[in-house]
Amino acid sequence: MGDARMIKLCLSAQADVPSLCKQKRLLDARNLSPELHLRHDSTQDELLLALDRLVQSARILLLDESEIYFVEDEDIGPFTPRNEIESLNSVLSAIDLSLDGSKGGLAGLLQFLRKATCDLLGKIEAQCDDYKISGEPNSNAEEMLLKWGKELGVKSKLRICHFEGTGRGAVASQYLEVGSTALEIPSSLIINEDLVYESEMFAILENLGGISPETMALLWSMKARHDQNSKFRAYFDALPTEFRTGLSFGVHALSALEGTALFEELIQAKEHLRHQYDALCPTLCANHPKIFPPDLYTWDQFIWACELWYSNGMKIIFPDGNPRTCLVPIAGFLNHSLCPHVTRYGKIDPASNSLRLILARPCHEGEQCFLSYGSFPSSHLITFYGFLPRDLRQNPYDVIPLGKSSCSFIIKKVNSSKSWVDFEDSEEDECWSTHMVRGTWLSKRKGPPNFGIPPPLVDRLRSALRPGVDGDDAESGVWEAVQSIFGSMMDQIGAEDLARDDATWDVRLALDFVDSQRRIISSVVDSSVVALESLARP
């Protein structure tokens, strides 16, 4: 039996996450636990200290693989805005679970902890929140969509506004506290593969080998977009005529990206989509022109549909337990933020049979309500969504990966023989699928021993040099290697002579991305210079 005079709070761990072992090691290194036990006579100061330790544990349990890579020695967080929001909500869930059935003094202590946690959530604010409403009125199509949704059961505490420089967004029509529902959409209004199964084209598509449900839904949407009798006509009418993602980049924009990983990613993505189109649409149109009219299945229509599903698709788990990639009308108005109000929205509520967007941090009346599209670097956001975060320096996920091919570079030993050491796999590398860097301005420790460079990368470089070089020579070799690697990368990245004035949207976006990559690389090179200067001092 439990002790009725004790409070026990337990954080729910994610059992099957790839980073679980690393999370446990971090917890052990910081003497933290996902469980918290408190006496009924604990003072408020003791409760706040205990709450702080539980929040520290929650932060670590919710770190993803990339976030763990950049954790510095003895760092207890906060790590990233999204991680902080989800950590506090995890603690809040543990408190609410213990509150259920608690009475008397223990309930009072739990209420105190709950209020303290909500206060912490209320203090979190986006570091770049200067989105200004333009005053542009909603279009007739947007108003028709909102009316359509309301008539079919959508419940909303949001209104649609236009913002200067960013387009449409959703604004809170009243104060929304943590745990309140900003938007509720019946599952019957969610577009997914089930609509294909009910259509006349399914009998044809099911006989095609290797076609995925997502591709079937994409082909369905290409036709439904033009169907005046479609149940979802109001939704398709409110969509933009072009999405302007990286998949639509022209030759000049791609040229600006040469030397970056994004260049190769976009080339490969375009080639993949072209191959997919050529393998499907011409044959379907030739063999079944009534069901797949050629004028609705052109290359331009196909790219539009791909960009629609990439930029607006959400992975939703339905009551049967199966996840489906879906289009969710009206929810697509919500924009992405590094410091979102809604972080988890991927499951149909079985009680209401609806998708509910629940607030993870408060949203004030008139404030733009943001989603998190995911923990994505700028390259992903450009490719699939067509934008960069307002303040790129605040994106903790904007990394430059050094995959296995990059990590095969050789490190020059600093000794009289001028010999070389291969950067091959080691026991350290077994912990990481790739090495990476990000802007060193995000580091909390910009001095020794790592000077803002992620510990796993520096440790790997040190271990590569250690067998042949000792002492200061080995340490100098590490930072000379960093300087050489990233200095060469800077020389290879993008053209600097492209003019922004009168440039097309894709060229401007490409140049913004290249600038962001240069800032990251430059910060790493600068850190190596500082490290070498510190080693040169007597």
C-alpha positions as CSV (number, residue, x, y, z in Angstrom):
1,M,0.0,0.0,0.0
2,G,1.1,3.5,-0.7
3,D,1.8,6.0,2.0
4,A,-1.2,8.4,2.3
5,R,1.1,11.1,3.6
6,M,3.3,11.1,0.5
7,I,2.8,12.6,-3.0
8,K,4.2,10.5,-5.8
9,L,4.5,12.0,-9.3
10,C,5.5,9.8,-12.2
11,L,6.5,11.1,-15.7
12,S,5.4,8.9,-18.5
13,A,8.4,7.7,-20.5
14,Q,8.3,6.9,-24.2
15,A,9.2,3.3,-24.2
16,D,10.3,2.7,-27.7
17,V,12.1,5.9,-28.7
18,P,15.6,5.3,-30.3
19,S,17.2,7.8,-27.8
20,L,15.9,6.1,-24.7
21,C,19.4,4.8,-23.7
22,K,21.0,8.2,-24.1
23,Q,18.1,9.8,-22.1
24,K,18.7,7.3,-19.2
25,R,22.5,8.1,-19.3
26,L,21.8,11.8,-19.0
27,L,19.3,11.2,-16.1
28,D,21.9,9.2,-14.3
29,A,24.7,11.7,-14.9
30,R,22.6,14.4,-13.4
31,N,21.2,12.2,-10.6
32,L,17.6,12.7,-11.8
33,S,14.6,10.4,-11.8
34,P,11.2,10.4,-13.6
35,E,9.6,9.8,-10.2
36,L,9.2,12.4,-7.4
37,H,8.2,11.6,-3.8
38,L,7.1,14.4,-1.5
39,R,6.0,14.5,2.1
40,H,2.6,16.0,3.0
41,D,4.3,18.5,5.2
42,S,6.7,19.8,2.5
43,T,7.1,23.6,2.5
44,Q,6.4,25.6,-0.6
45,D,10.1,26.2,-1.2
46,E,10.7,22.4,-1.0
47,L,7.8,21.9,-3.4
48,L,9.3,24.4,-5.9
49,L,12.8,22.8,-5.7
50,A,11.3,19.4,-6.3
51,L,9.2,20.7,-9.2
52,D,12.4,22.1,-10.7
53,R,14.1,18.7,-10.6
54,L,11.0,17.0,-12.1
55,V,11.0,19.5,-14.9
56,Q,14.7,18.8,-15.5
57,S,13.9,15.1,-15.8
58,A,11.0,15.7,-18.2
59,R,13.2,17.8,-20.4
60,I,15.6,14.9,-20.8
61,L,12.9,12.3,-21.3
62,L,11.5,14.4,-24.2
63,L,14.8,15.2,-26.0
64,D,14.9,13.8,-29.5
65,E,18.1,12.4,-31.0
66,S,19.3,15.6,-32.5
67,E,18.6,17.6,-29.3
68,I,20.6,15.1,-27.2
69,Y,23.6,15.4,-29.6
70,F,24.0,19.1,-28.6
71,V,23.5,18.7,-24.9
72,E,26.6,20.0,-23.1
73,D,28.2,18.5,-20.0
74,E,26.1,19.3,-16.8
75,D,23.5,21.2,-18.9
76,I,20.1,20.8,-17.3
77,G,18.2,22.9,-19.8
78,P,16.0,24.5,-20.9
79,F,17.1,23.0,-24.2
80,T,14.6,24.2,-26.9
81,P,11.3,26.1,-26.7
82,R,9.3,23.1,-27.9
83,N,11.0,20.7,-25.5
84,E,10.4,23.1,-22.6
85,I,6.7,23.4,-23.5
86,E,6.2,19.7,-23.8
87,S,8.2,19.0,-20.6
88,L,6.0,21.3,-18.5
89,N,2.9,19.7,-20.0
90,S,4.3,16.3,-19.2
91,V,4.7,17.4,-15.5
92,L,1.2,18.9,-15.6
93,S,-0.2,15.6,-16.8
94,A,1.6,13.8,-13.9
95,I,0.2,16.3,-11.4
96,D,-3.4,15.9,-12.8
97,L,-3.1,12.2,-12.6
98,S,-2.2,12.4,-8.9
99,L,-4.8,15.0,-8.2
100,D,-7.5,12.6,-9.4
101,G,-8.9,11.2,-6.1
102,S,-6.6,13.2,-3.8
103,K,-8.2,15.0,-0.8
104,G,-7.3,17.4,1.9
105,G,-3.8,18.6,2.4
106,L,-2.3,16.5,-0.4
107,A,-4.7,17.9,-2.9
108,G,-3.8,21.4,-1.8
109,L,-0.1,20.7,-2.4
110,L,-0.8,19.3,-5.8
111,Q,-2.9,22.3,-6.7
112,F,0.0,24.5,-5.6
113,L,2.3,22.5,-7.9
114,R,-0.2,22.7,-10.7
115,K,-0.4,26.5,-10.5
116,A,3.3,26.8,-10.3
117,T,3.7,24.7,-13.5
118,C,1.0,26.7,-15.3
119,D,2.8,29.9,-14.3
120,L,6.0,28.6,-15.9
121,L,4.1,27.9,-19.1
122,G,2.6,31.3,-19.0
123,K,6.1,32.9,-18.9
124,I,7.1,31.2,-22.2
125,E,6.9,33.6,-25.0
126,A,8.0,33.3,-28.6
127,Q,11.4,35.0,-29.0
128,C,10.3,36.4,-32.4
129,D,6.6,37.4,-32.1
130,D,6.5,40.5,-34.3
131,Y,3.8,39.2,-36.8
132,K,1.7,42.2,-37.6
133,I,-1.9,41.8,-38.9
134,S,-2.1,43.5,-42.3
135,G,-5.8,44.4,-42.1
136,E,-6.4,42.6,-45.4
137,P,-10.0,41.2,-45.3
138,N,-10.6,37.5,-45.7
139,S,-11.5,36.5,-49.2
140,N,-14.9,35.1,-50.1
141,A,-13.4,31.6,-50.4
142,E,-12.0,31.8,-46.9
143,E,-15.3,33.0,-45.5
144,M,-17.2,30.2,-47.3
145,L,-14.8,27.7,-45.9
146,L,-15.3,28.9,-42.3
147,K,-19.1,28.9,-42.9
148,W,-18.9,25.4,-44.3
149,G,-17.0,24.2,-41.3
150,K,-19.3,25.7,-38.8
151,E,-22.4,24.2,-40.5
152,L,-20.8,20.8,-40.4
153,G,-19.7,20.8,-36.8
154,V,-16.4,22.6,-36.6
155,K,-15.9,24.4,-33.2
156,S,-13.4,27.2,-33.2
157,K,-12.0,29.8,-30.8
158,L,-9.9,31.2,-33.6
159,R,-10.4,33.7,-36.4
160,I,-8.5,33.9,-39.6
161,C,-6.3,37.0,-40.3
162,H,-3.7,38.0,-42.8
163,F,-0.2,38.9,-41.6
164,E,2.3,41.2,-43.3
165,G,4.9,39.2,-45.2
166,T,3.6,35.8,-44.1
167,G,0.1,35.4,-45.4
168,R,-2.8,33.8,-43.5
169,G,-2.8,32.7,-39.9
170,A,-5.1,32.0,-37.0
171,V,-5.7,34.4,-34.1
172,A,-7.3,33.6,-30.8
173,S,-10.7,35.2,-30.5
174,Q,-10.5,34.9,-26.7
175,Y,-8.0,34.1,-24.0
176,L,-7.1,30.4,-24.3
177,E,-5.6,28.8,-21.2
178,V,-3.4,25.6,-21.1
179,G,-5.5,22.6,-21.9
180,S,-8.3,24.5,-23.7
181,T,-9.4,23.4,-27.2
182,A,-8.6,26.1,-29.9
183,L,-10.1,24.1,-32.8
184,E,-12.2,20.9,-33.0
185,I,-12.9,19.3,-36.4
186,P,-15.2,16.3,-36.9
187,S,-13.4,13.3,-38.4
188,S,-15.9,13.3,-41.2
189,L,-14.3,16.5,-42.5
190,I,-10.8,15.1,-42.6
191,I,-9.5,14.1,-46.0
192,N,-7.7,10.8,-46.1
193,E,-7.3,7.6,-48.0
194,D,-10.8,6.3,-47.0
195,L,-12.2,8.7,-49.6
196,V,-10.3,6.9,-52.3
197,Y,-11.7,3.6,-51.2
198,E,-15.2,5.0,-51.7
199,S,-14.5,6.4,-55.1
200,E,-14.7,4.9,-58.6
201,M,-11.0,5.2,-59.1
202,F,-10.1,2.7,-56.4
203,A,-11.0,-0.3,-58.6
204,I,-8.3,0.9,-61.0
205,L,-5.7,2.0,-58.4
206,E,-5.9,-1.2,-56.3
207,N,-4.7,-3.2,-59.3
208,L,-1.5,-1.1,-59.6
209,G,1.4,-2.7,-57.9
210,G,3.3,-0.8,-55.2
211,I,1.1,2.3,-55.0
212,S,0.8,3.6,-51.5
213,P,-2.4,4.9,-49.8
214,E,-0.8,8.4,-49.7
215,T,-0.3,8.4,-53.5
216,M,-3.9,7.2,-54.0
217,A,-5.1,10.1,-51.9
218,L,-2.9,12.5,-53.9
219,L,-4.4,11.3,-57.2
220,W,-7.9,11.6,-55.7
221,S,-7.3,15.2,-54.6
222,M,-6.1,16.2,-58.1
223,K,-9.6,15.4,-59.4
224,A,-11.6,16.5,-56.3
225,R,-10.0,19.9,-56.6
226,H,-12.0,20.6,-59.7
227,D,-15.2,18.8,-58.7
228,Q,-17.9,21.4,-58.3
229,N,-20.1,18.9,-56.5
230,S,-17.5,17.7,-54.1
231,K,-18.3,17.8,-50.4
232,F,-14.9,19.5,-50.0
233,R,-15.4,22.2,-52.6
234,A,-15.1,25.0,-50.0
235,Y,-11.8,23.6,-48.8
236,F,-10.2,23.3,-52.3
237,D,-11.5,26.8,-53.3
238,A,-9.8,28.3,-50.3
239,L,-6.4,26.8,-51.2
240,P,-3.7,28.9,-52.9
241,T,-3.2,28.4,-56.6
242,E,0.5,27.9,-56.0
243,F,2.4,26.9,-52.8
244,R,5.9,28.1,-53.6
245,T,7.8,25.4,-51.8
246,G,11.3,24.2,-52.7
247,L,9.8,21.6,-55.0
248,S,8.9,24.5,-57.4
249,F,12.4,26.1,-57.3
250,G,13.7,27.1,-60.8
251,V,17.1,26.8,-62.3
252,H,18.5,30.1,-60.8
253,A,17.3,29.3,-57.3
254,L,18.9,25.9,-57.5
255,S,22.1,27.5,-58.8
256,A,22.2,29.7,-55.7
257,L,22.1,26.6,-53.5
258,E,25.1,24.8,-55.1
259,G,27.5,23.5,-52.4
260,T,24.7,23.0,-49.8
261,A,23.0,19.7,-48.9
262,L,19.7,21.3,-49.9
263,F,20.8,21.5,-53.5
264,E,21.2,17.7,-53.7
265,E,18.0,17.1,-51.7
266,L,15.9,19.2,-54.1
267,I,17.5,17.7,-57.2
268,Q,16.7,14.2,-55.9
269,A,13.2,15.1,-54.8
270,K,12.4,16.6,-58.2
271,E,13.8,13.6,-60.0
272,H,11.7,11.3,-57.8
273,L,8.5,13.2,-58.4
274,R,9.1,13.3,-62.1
275,H,9.7,9.5,-62.2
276,Q,6.5,9.0,-60.1
277,Y,4.4,11.1,-62.4
278,D,5.7,9.5,-65.5
279,A,5.0,6.0,-64.1
280,L,1.4,6.9,-63.2
281,C,-0.4,9.7,-64.8
282,P,0.2,9.2,-68.6
283,T,-0.8,5.6,-68.4
284,L,-3.9,6.2,-66.2
285,C,-5.1,9.0,-68.5
286,A,-4.5,6.9,-71.6
287,N,-6.3,3.8,-70.3
288,H,-9.0,5.5,-68.2
289,P,-9.6,9.0,-69.6
290,K,-13.1,9.4,-68.1
291,I,-11.9,8.7,-64.5
292,F,-8.5,10.3,-65.0
293,P,-9.1,13.2,-67.4
294,P,-5.8,14.2,-69.0
295,D,-6.4,18.0,-68.4
296,L,-6.6,17.3,-64.7
297,Y,-3.5,15.1,-64.5
298,T,-0.8,17.3,-66.0
299,W,2.6,17.7,-64.5
300,D,1.8,21.1,-63.1
301,Q,-1.4,19.7,-61.4
302,F,0.7,16.9,-60.0
303,I,3.3,19.2,-58.5
304,W,0.5,21.3,-57.0
305,A,-1.0,18.3,-55.3
306,C,2.4,17.1,-54.1
307,E,3.0,20.5,-52.5
308,L,-0.5,20.5,-51.0
309,W,0.1,17.2,-49.3
310,Y,3.6,17.9,-48.2
311,S,2.8,21.4,-46.8
312,N,-0.7,20.7,-45.4
313,G,-0.6,16.9,-44.7
314,M,-0.9,15.8,-41.1
315,K,-0.3,12.3,-39.7
316,I,-3.4,11.4,-37.8
317,I,-4.2,8.3,-35.7
318,F,-7.8,7.2,-36.0
319,P,-9.8,5.2,-33.4
320,D,-8.8,1.9,-35.1
321,G,-5.2,2.7,-34.2
322,N,-4.0,3.2,-37.8
323,P,-2.2,6.4,-38.7
324,R,-3.2,8.1,-41.9
325,T,-1.8,11.1,-43.7
326,C,-4.6,13.6,-43.9
327,L,-5.6,17.0,-45.0
328,V,-7.5,18.9,-42.2
329,P,-9.6,21.8,-43.4
330,I,-9.2,25.1,-41.5
331,A,-6.4,23.6,-39.3
332,G,-4.1,24.4,-42.3
333,F,-4.5,28.1,-41.5
334,L,-2.3,27.7,-38.4
335,N,1.3,28.6,-39.0
336,H,4.5,27.0,-37.6
337,S,6.5,28.4,-34.8
338,L,9.6,27.3,-32.9
339,C,7.6,28.3,-29.8
340,P,4.2,26.8,-30.6
341,H,0.9,26.9,-28.7
342,V,-0.1,23.5,-30.0
343,T,2.5,20.7,-30.1
344,R,0.6,17.5,-30.3
345,Y,-2.5,17.1,-32.4
346,G,-2.2,13.8,-34.2
347,K,-5.0,11.7,-32.6
348,I,-8.7,11.5,-33.1
349,D,-10.6,11.8,-29.8
350,P,-12.7,8.7,-29.6
351,A,-15.3,10.3,-27.3
352,S,-16.1,13.2,-29.7
353,N,-14.8,11.5,-32.9
354,S,-13.0,14.7,-33.7
355,L,-9.5,16.1,-34.0
356,R,-8.9,18.6,-31.2
357,L,-6.1,21.2,-31.2
358,I,-5.4,21.6,-27.5
359,L,-3.3,24.5,-26.1
360,A,0.1,23.5,-24.6
361,R,0.8,27.1,-23.5
362,P,-1.6,30.0,-23.1
363,C,-2.7,32.2,-26.1
364,H,-4.0,35.7,-25.4
365,E,-6.9,37.2,-27.3
366,G,-5.7,38.7,-30.6
367,E,-2.4,36.7,-30.5
368,Q,-1.5,34.4,-33.4
369,C,-2.0,30.8,-32.4
370,F,0.8,28.6,-33.7
371,L,1.3,24.9,-34.4
372,S,4.6,23.0,-34.4
373,Y,5.0,21.3,-37.8
374,G,7.9,19.4,-36.2
375,S,11.6,19.7,-35.2
376,F,12.8,20.6,-38.7
377,P,15.9,22.3,-40.0
378,S,15.6,25.1,-42.5
379,S,16.3,22.8,-45.5
380,H,13.2,20.7,-44.6
381,L,11.0,23.8,-44.1
382,I,12.0,25.2,-47.5
383,T,11.6,21.9,-49.4
384,F,8.2,21.0,-48.1
385,Y,6.7,24.2,-46.7
386,G,8.3,27.0,-48.6
387,F,9.4,29.3,-45.8
388,L,12.1,30.0,-43.2
389,P,11.5,30.9,-39.6
390,R,11.4,34.6,-39.0
391,D,14.5,34.6,-36.8
392,L,16.8,31.9,-38.2
393,R,19.3,32.3,-35.4
394,Q,16.8,30.9,-32.9
395,N,16.1,27.6,-34.8
396,P,17.9,25.0,-32.7
397,Y,17.1,22.3,-35.4
398,D,18.9,24.2,-38.1
399,V,21.9,21.9,-38.4
400,I,24.5,21.1,-41.0
401,P,24.8,17.3,-41.0
402,L,28.2,15.6,-41.5
403,G,27.0,12.1,-42.7
404,K,29.2,9.1,-43.0
405,S,30.6,10.3,-46.3
406,S,31.5,13.6,-44.8
407,C,33.0,11.9,-41.8
408,S,35.4,10.0,-43.9
409,F,37.5,13.1,-44.2
410,I,41.1,12.8,-43.0
411,I,42.6,14.8,-40.2
412,K,46.1,16.1,-40.5
413,K,48.4,15.3,-37.6
414,V,50.3,18.2,-36.3
415,N,53.8,16.6,-36.1
416,S,57.0,16.6,-38.0
417,S,56.1,13.5,-40.1
418,K,53.1,15.3,-41.6
419,S,51.3,11.9,-41.5
420,W,47.5,11.5,-41.8
421,V,44.8,9.7,-39.7
422,D,41.6,8.3,-41.2
423,F,38.3,9.4,-39.7
424,E,36.8,5.9,-39.6
425,D,34.0,4.4,-37.5
426,S,34.7,3.9,-33.8
427,E,32.9,2.9,-30.7
428,E,31.9,6.5,-30.2
429,D,30.3,6.6,-33.6
430,E,28.1,3.6,-32.8
431,C,26.1,6.0,-30.6
432,W,25.4,8.4,-33.5
433,S,24.1,7.9,-37.0
434,T,25.6,11.1,-38.1
435,H,27.7,14.0,-36.8
436,M,26.5,17.6,-37.2
437,V,27.0,21.3,-36.2
438,R,24.7,24.2,-35.6
439,G,25.3,27.9,-34.9
440,T,27.6,28.1,-31.9
441,W,25.7,31.1,-30.6
442,L,23.1,28.5,-29.4
443,S,25.8,27.0,-27.1
444,K,25.7,27.9,-23.4
445,R,29.4,27.2,-23.0
446,K,31.5,29.0,-25.7
447,G,34.8,28.4,-24.0
448,P,36.8,25.3,-23.3
449,P,36.7,22.4,-23.6
450,N,34.5,22.4,-26.7
451,F,34.1,26.1,-27.6
452,G,30.5,25.8,-28.6
453,I,31.1,22.8,-30.9
454,P,28.9,19.7,-30.1
455,P,30.7,17.4,-27.7
456,P,30.2,14.2,-29.7
457,L,32.0,15.7,-32.7
458,V,34.9,17.1,-30.7
459,D,35.3,13.9,-28.8
460,R,35.4,12.0,-32.1
461,L,38.1,14.3,-33.5
462,R,40.1,14.0,-30.3
463,S,39.9,10.2,-30.3
464,A,41.0,10.1,-34.0
465,L,44.2,12.1,-33.1
466,R,45.0,10.7,-29.7
467,P,46.7,7.5,-30.9
468,G,49.5,9.4,-32.7
469,V,49.7,12.8,-31.0
470,D,49.8,13.7,-27.4
471,G,49.2,16.9,-25.3
472,D,48.7,20.3,-26.8
473,D,49.7,19.1,-30.3
474,A,46.7,16.8,-30.4
475,E,44.4,19.5,-29.1
476,S,45.7,22.0,-31.7
477,G,45.2,19.3,-34.3
478,V,41.5,19.0,-33.4
479,W,40.9,22.7,-33.9
480,E,43.0,23.0,-37.0
481,A,40.9,20.1,-38.4
482,V,37.7,21.9,-37.6
483,Q,39.0,25.1,-39.2
484,S,40.1,23.3,-42.3
485,I,36.9,21.3,-42.7
486,F,34.5,24.1,-42.3
487,G,36.7,26.7,-44.0
488,S,36.6,24.5,-47.1
489,M,32.9,24.1,-46.7
490,M,32.5,27.9,-46.7
491,D,34.5,28.2,-49.9
492,Q,32.2,25.7,-51.7
493,I,28.8,27.0,-50.6
494,G,26.5,28.9,-53.0
495,A,27.2,31.9,-55.3
496,E,27.6,35.3,-53.6
497,D,27.1,37.4,-56.8
498,L,23.4,36.8,-57.3
499,A,21.4,40.1,-56.8
500,R,18.4,40.1,-54.5
501,D,16.9,43.2,-56.1
502,D,14.1,42.2,-58.5
503,A,14.9,38.5,-57.8
504,T,12.1,36.0,-58.0
505,W,10.6,34.5,-54.8
506,D,12.6,31.3,-55.1
507,V,15.9,33.0,-55.6
508,R,15.4,35.2,-52.6
509,L,14.4,32.2,-50.5
510,A,17.5,30.3,-51.7
511,L,19.8,33.2,-50.9
512,D,18.3,33.5,-47.4
513,F,19.0,29.9,-46.8
514,V,22.6,30.2,-48.1
515,D,23.1,33.1,-45.8
516,S,21.9,31.1,-42.9
517,Q,24.3,28.2,-43.7
518,R,27.2,30.7,-44.0
519,R,26.4,32.1,-40.6
520,I,26.5,28.6,-39.1
521,I,29.7,27.6,-40.8
522,S,31.3,31.0,-39.9
523,S,30.4,30.6,-36.3
524,V,32.1,27.1,-36.2
525,V,35.3,28.5,-37.9
526,D,35.3,31.5,-35.5
527,S,35.1,29.0,-32.6
528,S,38.1,27.1,-33.9
529,V,40.1,30.3,-34.1
530,V,39.2,31.2,-30.5
531,A,40.2,27.6,-29.4
532,L,43.6,27.8,-31.2
533,E,44.3,31.3,-29.7
534,S,43.6,30.0,-26.2
535,L,46.0,27.1,-26.8
536,A,48.7,29.5,-28.0
537,R,48.6,31.6,-24.8
538,P,51.4,30.8,-22.3
